[in-house]
Amino acid sequence: MDIKAQSLYQELQMMSAQARMDVAPSQPQIPPINGSRESFGDMLTQAVNGVNSMQMESKAITKAFEMGDSSLSLADVMVAKEKAGVAFEATVQVRNKVLDAYKTIMNMSV
């Protein structure tokens, strides 16, 4: 399975924005590759914070549904939980790819 970090990051950003605004999918914003002043650490922090906010929102929606909020349906709860789960799994896959790359670089002879 080949995972591209840039496209995965864009997908996570788009899912996070959709979860916050609760709107239909739109075209992803593609940040400039060469002119970017944002570090990898900042991008990773934003992605993890986005996944965390999706999980917290999912937890809040689930709790509200369990408490009897009539404005939420079971489908809303399940969609929120699946979005958070997919975002988390994608983050884990990116972490695994980064660790594999780090191990490969560390095993290179100088």
C-alpha positions as protocol buffer text, in pm:
chain_id: "A"
residue {
  index: 1
  type: MET
  ca { x: 0 y: 0 z: 0 }
}
residue {
  index: 2
  type: ASP
  ca { x: 159 y: 325 z: -114 }
}
residue {
  index: 3
  type: ILE
  ca { x: 65 y: 631 z: 92 }
}
residue {
  index: 4
  type: LYS
  ca { x: 159 y: 979 z: -20 }
}
residue {
  index: 5
  type: ALA
  ca { x: 209 y: 1205 z: 283 }
}
residue {
  index: 6
  type: GLN
  ca { x: 114 y: 1528 z: 106 }
}
residue {
  index: 7
  type: SER
  ca { x: -215 y: 1396 z: -33 }
}
residue {
  index: 8
  type: LEU
  ca { x: -294 y: 1231 z: 300 }
}
residue {
  index: 9
  type: TYR
  ca { x: -230 y: 1557 z: 483 }
}
residue {
  index: 10
  type: GLN
  ca { x: -456 y: 1742 z: 240 }
}
residue {
  index: 11
  type: GLU
  ca { x: -727 y: 1483 z: 289 }
}
residue {
  index: 12
  type: LEU
  ca { x: -701 y: 1515 z: 667 }
}
residue {
  index: 13
  type: GLN
  ca { x: -727 y: 1894 z: 641 }
}
residue {
  index: 14
  type: MET
  ca { x: -1030 y: 1867 z: 417 }
}
residue {
  index: 15
  type: MET
  ca { x: -1201 y: 1620 z: 651 }
}
residue {
  index: 16
  type: SER
  ca { x: -1126 y: 1840 z: 951 }
}
residue {
  index: 17
  type: ALA
  ca { x: -1269 y: 2146 z: 778 }
}
residue {
  index: 18
  type: GLN
  ca { x: -1579 y: 1952 z: 675 }
}
residue {
  index: 19
  type: ALA
  ca { x: -1632 y: 1827 z: 1028 }
}
residue {
  index: 20
  type: ARG
  ca { x: -1605 y: 2180 z: 1168 }
}
residue {
  index: 21
  type: MET
  ca { x: -1828 y: 2342 z: 905 }
}
residue {
  index: 22
  type: ASP
  ca { x: -2049 y: 2038 z: 832 }
}
residue {
  index: 23
  type: VAL
  ca { x: -2065 y: 2114 z: 458 }
}
residue {
  index: 24
  type: ALA
  ca { x: -2040 y: 1914 z: 138 }
}
residue {
  index: 25
  type: PRO
  ca { x: -1693 y: 1810 z: 16 }
}
residue {
  index: 26
  type: SER
  ca { x: -1502 y: 2076 z: -173 }
}
residue {
  index: 27
  type: GLN
  ca { x: -1180 y: 2082 z: -370 }
}
residue {
  index: 28
  type: PRO
  ca { x: -877 y: 2043 z: -138 }
}
residue {
  index: 29
  type: GLN
  ca { x: -652 y: 2343 z: -89 }
}
residue {
  index: 30
  type: ILE
  ca { x: -307 y: 2254 z: -221 }
}
residue {
  index: 31
  type: PRO
  ca { x: -33 y: 2441 z: -34 }
}
residue {
  index: 32
  type: PRO
  ca { x: 271 y: 2554 z: -233 }
}
residue {
  index: 33
  type: ILE
  ca { x: 548 y: 2295 z: -219 }
}
residue {
  index: 34
  type: ASN
  ca { x: 852 y: 2515 z: -285 }
}
residue {
  index: 35
  type: GLY
  ca { x: 734 y: 2841 z: -127 }
}
residue {
  index: 36
  type: SER
  ca { x: 609 y: 2687 z: 196 }
}
residue {
  index: 37
  type: ARG
  ca { x: 764 y: 2821 z: 513 }
}
residue {
  index: 38
  type: GLU
  ca { x: 576 y: 2579 z: 731 }
}
residue {
  index: 39
  type: SER
  ca { x: 793 y: 2308 z: 883 }
}
residue {
  index: 40
  type: PHE
  ca { x: 712 y: 1939 z: 881 }
}
residue {
  index: 41
  type: GLY
  ca { x: 669 y: 1951 z: 1258 }
}
residue {
  index: 42
  type: ASP
  ca { x: 407 y: 2225 z: 1228 }
}
residue {
  index: 43
  type: MET
  ca { x: 219 y: 2034 z: 960 }
}
residue {
  index: 44
  type: LEU
  ca { x: 229 y: 1718 z: 1168 }
}
residue {
  index: 45
  type: THR
  ca { x: 108 y: 1906 z: 1475 }
}
residue {
  index: 46
  type: GLN
  ca { x: -183 y: 2054 z: 1280 }
}
residue {
  index: 47
  type: ALA
  ca { x: -276 y: 1713 z: 1140 }
}
residue {
  index: 48
  type: VAL
  ca { x: -269 y: 1549 z: 1482 }
}
residue {
  index: 49
  type: ASN
  ca { x: -470 y: 1837 z: 1632 }
}
residue {
  index: 50
  type: GLY
  ca { x: -723 y: 1801 z: 1349 }
}
residue {
  index: 51
  type: VAL
  ca { x: -760 y: 1428 z: 1417 }
}
residue {
  index: 52
  type: ASN
  ca { x: -791 y: 1498 z: 1788 }
}
residue {
  index: 53
  type: SER
  ca { x: -1065 y: 1754 z: 1732 }
}
residue {
  index: 54
  type: MET
  ca { x: -1252 y: 1509 z: 1509 }
}
residue {
  index: 55
  type: GLN
  ca { x: -1233 y: 1245 z: 1781 }
}
residue {
  index: 56
  type: MET
  ca { x: -1348 y: 1490 z: 2048 }
}
residue {
  index: 57
  type: GLU
  ca { x: -1638 y: 1603 z: 1828 }
}
residue {
  index: 58
  type: SER
  ca { x: -1733 y: 1241 z: 1766 }
}
residue {
  index: 59
  type: LYS
  ca { x: -1727 y: 1173 z: 2138 }
}
residue {
  index: 60
  type: ALA
  ca { x: -1946 y: 1479 z: 2206 }
}
residue {
  index: 61
  type: ILE
  ca { x: -2197 y: 1380 z: 1937 }
}
residue {
  index: 62
  type: THR
  ca { x: -2210 y: 1024 z: 2073 }
}
residue {
  index: 63
  type: LYS
  ca { x: -2268 y: 1148 z: 2427 }
}
residue {
  index: 64
  type: ALA
  ca { x: -2540 y: 1389 z: 2314 }
}
residue {
  index: 65
  type: PHE
  ca { x: -2713 y: 1108 z: 2125 }
}
residue {
  index: 66
  type: GLU
  ca { x: -2692 y: 878 z: 2427 }
}
residue {
  index: 67
  type: MET
  ca { x: -2841 y: 1151 z: 2645 }
}
residue {
  index: 68
  type: GLY
  ca { x: -3143 y: 1170 z: 2415 }
}
residue {
  index: 69
  type: ASP
  ca { x: -3074 y: 1468 z: 2188 }
}
residue {
  index: 70
  type: SER
  ca { x: -3355 y: 1443 z: 1933 }
}
residue {
  index: 71
  type: SER
  ca { x: -3171 y: 1657 z: 1676 }
}
residue {
  index: 72
  type: LEU
  ca { x: -2915 y: 1379 z: 1618 }
}
residue {
  index: 73
  type: SER
  ca { x: -2979 y: 1056 z: 1434 }
}
residue {
  index: 74
  type: LEU
  ca { x: -2790 y: 731 z: 1466 }
}
residue {
  index: 75
  type: ALA
  ca { x: -2657 y: 790 z: 1114 }
}
residue {
  index: 76
  type: ASP
  ca { x: -2504 y: 1124 z: 1224 }
}
residue {
  index: 77
  type: VAL
  ca { x: -2332 y: 952 z: 1514 }
}
residue {
  index: 78
  type: MET
  ca { x: -2198 y: 668 z: 1301 }
}
residue {
  index: 79
  type: VAL
  ca { x: -2071 y: 904 z: 1029 }
}
residue {
  index: 80
  type: ALA
  ca { x: -1887 y: 1115 z: 1288 }
}
residue {
  index: 81
  type: LYS
  ca { x: -1734 y: 805 z: 1447 }
}
residue {
  index: 82
  type: GLU
  ca { x: -1624 y: 665 z: 1109 }
}
residue {
  index: 83
  type: LYS
  ca { x: -1469 y: 997 z: 1002 }
}
residue {
  index: 84
  type: ALA
  ca { x: -1271 y: 1009 z: 1326 }
}
residue {
  index: 85
  type: GLY
  ca { x: -1170 y: 644 z: 1288 }
}
residue {
  index: 86
  type: VAL
  ca { x: -1053 y: 685 z: 929 }
}
residue {
  index: 87
  type: ALA
  ca { x: -857 y: 999 z: 1018 }
}
residue {
  index: 88
  type: PHE
  ca { x: -689 y: 818 z: 1307 }
}
residue {
  index: 89
  type: GLU
  ca { x: -599 y: 517 z: 1091 }
}
residue {
  index: 90
  type: ALA
  ca { x: -454 y: 748 z: 825 }
}
residue {
  index: 91
  type: THR
  ca { x: -246 y: 922 z: 1090 }
}
residue {
  index: 92
  type: VAL
  ca { x: -116 y: 588 z: 1214 }
}
residue {
  index: 93
  type: GLN
  ca { x: -21 y: 491 z: 858 }
}
residue {
  index: 94
  type: VAL
  ca { x: 169 y: 818 z: 811 }
}
residue {
  index: 95
  type: ARG
  ca { x: 349 y: 757 z: 1140 }
}
residue {
  index: 96
  type: ASN
  ca { x: 445 y: 408 z: 1025 }
}
residue {
  index: 97
  type: LYS
  ca { x: 579 y: 541 z: 694 }
}
residue {
  index: 98
  type: VAL
  ca { x: 781 y: 811 z: 872 }
}
residue {
  index: 99
  type: LEU
  ca { x: 930 y: 554 z: 1109 }
}
residue {
  index: 100
  type: ASP
  ca { x: 1017 y: 324 z: 819 }
}
residue {
  index: 101
  type: ALA
  ca { x: 1188 y: 612 z: 639 }
}
residue {
  index: 102
  type: TYR
  ca { x: 1378 y: 704 z: 956 }
}
residue {
  index: 103
  type: LYS
  ca { x: 1496 y: 347 z: 1003 }
}
residue {
  index: 104
  type: THR
  ca { x: 1606 y: 328 z: 640 }
}
residue {
  index: 105
  type: ILE
  ca { x: 1802 y: 651 z: 670 }
}
residue {
  index: 106
  type: MET
  ca { x: 1963 y: 543 z: 996 }
}
residue {
  index: 107
  type: ASN
  ca { x: 2075 y: 214 z: 839 }
}
residue {
  index: 108
  type: MET
  ca { x: 2245 y: 389 z: 548 }
}
residue {
  index: 109
  type: SER
  ca { x: 2622 y: 384 z: 549 }
}
residue {
  index: 110
  type: VAL
  ca { x: 2793 y: 720 z: 534 }
}
